[in-house]
Amino acid sequence: MDFLRPASWEEALAAKAEHPTAVPIAGGTDVMVEINFDHRRPEYLLDLNRIGELREWEVGEETVQLGASVPYTQIMDHLRAELPGLALAAHTVGSPQIRNRGSVGGNLGAASPAGDSHPALLSAGAEVEAESVRGTRLIPVEEFYTGVKRNALEPDELIRSVHIKKADGPQQFSKVGTRNAMVIAVCAFGIALHPETRTVKTGIGSAAPTPLRARAAEDFLNAALEEGGFWESGKIITPSIAKQFAELASGACNPIDDVRGTAKYRRHAVGIMARRTLGWTWEQYRGNGRTLEGAA
């Protein structure tokens, strides 16, 4: 196994172009586990730790540009207001040591259906900035996941950053695990209210071959909130609407039975999380004032 250690982003892109099979490594929280258990034996490792710009972020007017190597602890400490759903998800990642090393870029590169950041990225609305010596492109996050641990990157591309919409309303993340910490999700659910567009978006993790949005649940809830005048009035969402939303979210799942949980349990748990997180976010929305800017 050869070790490539570029000193700049340009050198990294050149190395990836020359060695398309090279596996990028920064935090190493996923890659090193696979290597240590001999599940993976790449010909080349591409070390990105000398590239400081990957650990930087920029808060713009509408989005946060998050460098691929920004660790979860930085999101928790500095971007909680702009990216509340992602900050909540970051809290559930591994241990303090893993949160200091792991990053959203690494989570995306691994593309595990159980990755903790995926539901938050899907519900917030994100684009993955992929770059190669040929140029740069933005990939909508819902199009990034192409299969179990497979993503839409071309062989010569690297993830440079993730563009995530700043929160304009409450966001929540919920995760079921076999214990409270250091655990892979049995299933997970993210939700984000977007009062400016009067929409709700969701994200489901570890309950299908890829992370996904519960689109039928979103469409139902968006129509129900609009027709019932909920955005303007801020009135409590009726139990029947919450129940239907939960059932549709559960129906979006396509899970498997494995050592962490059964498919039946995952569907049931996603429905429970959908109903609870909807309640939490809506109460927060109501508490922020019944006539929020952009909702009236």
Phi, psi and omega in degrees: 000123178266149185244114179260132185228077180294150180263351182214165178297320179298319177294324179295316179296320179296319180294321180292325177293321181284328182232078185300337180274358180298136181263119179293144176218131176230281175289323178077009186290337174258313186299314184292328176297315180296321179291316182297327179268008177060031174274347183210137178220076184292152177290325180226141167251132182252100184281121182256011188288342180275356185264095186297328184296337178288345179258016180251158175222159180222126179265112179263189182292322184242337185225162170252126174264109187256116178303148187299334184254011177297120183288158182301326182298326179292323177296315180297321186277328191238346186235023182297323181287319183282326184229065186295322179295318179292324177295321177295318178296321180300326179299334185268357184282119169043233183239173176305323179296317180291322179293334176282341182249319184290158183214164177295321178300319177293321177299318178293317180298320178290326177056031175291138177298342181264005180301130187291333184281340190298313179301323180291321178294319180294317183285327180285324186097108185219159174229140180264124178270109179253139183223147173217180177295345180277341181144190185238145174216155177253127182248118175305136189299327180290344176263356185282326183273118185249353180173182180297114181057033175232144180226178188273006180293140171284159184303332183262008184261150173234152174280121178268316181199174175235129178261114186240132180293134176294144181295131172247008178197179182296149177223151179217158176219137179223144186219137174253129177222167181283351172205181189279337184213164177053049187220142172281139184297134166289319171194161183211158182214134175237146178218144178220128172273136179237081184300330182297326178252003182053051179226159174236134177239153184230168172210135181241135178237148173060032178222020179192169178300334177225158168300146183205163174266149175270080190293321179296321177295318178299312182299317179299311184293319179300318179292318181295318180293321180290311183294328181273359179068026184293323182298319181286317187276331185070018181289162183294136176292132184292150179302326181294321177293314180299320180295316180295320177300315180296318181295321179290323176296316177299320181292341178285344184285152173221066191274176176236164168273131173212189185293340182270338181175162179271162177298319180299317180295318181299316179299315180298314183294321178297320177298318178297314180296322179298314180295317183291315182292327174298315179298316181297313183292322182290322176297322177294320177298315179296322180290337180279357180117140186282346179235075178286151176299134179091344180261340183277000000 
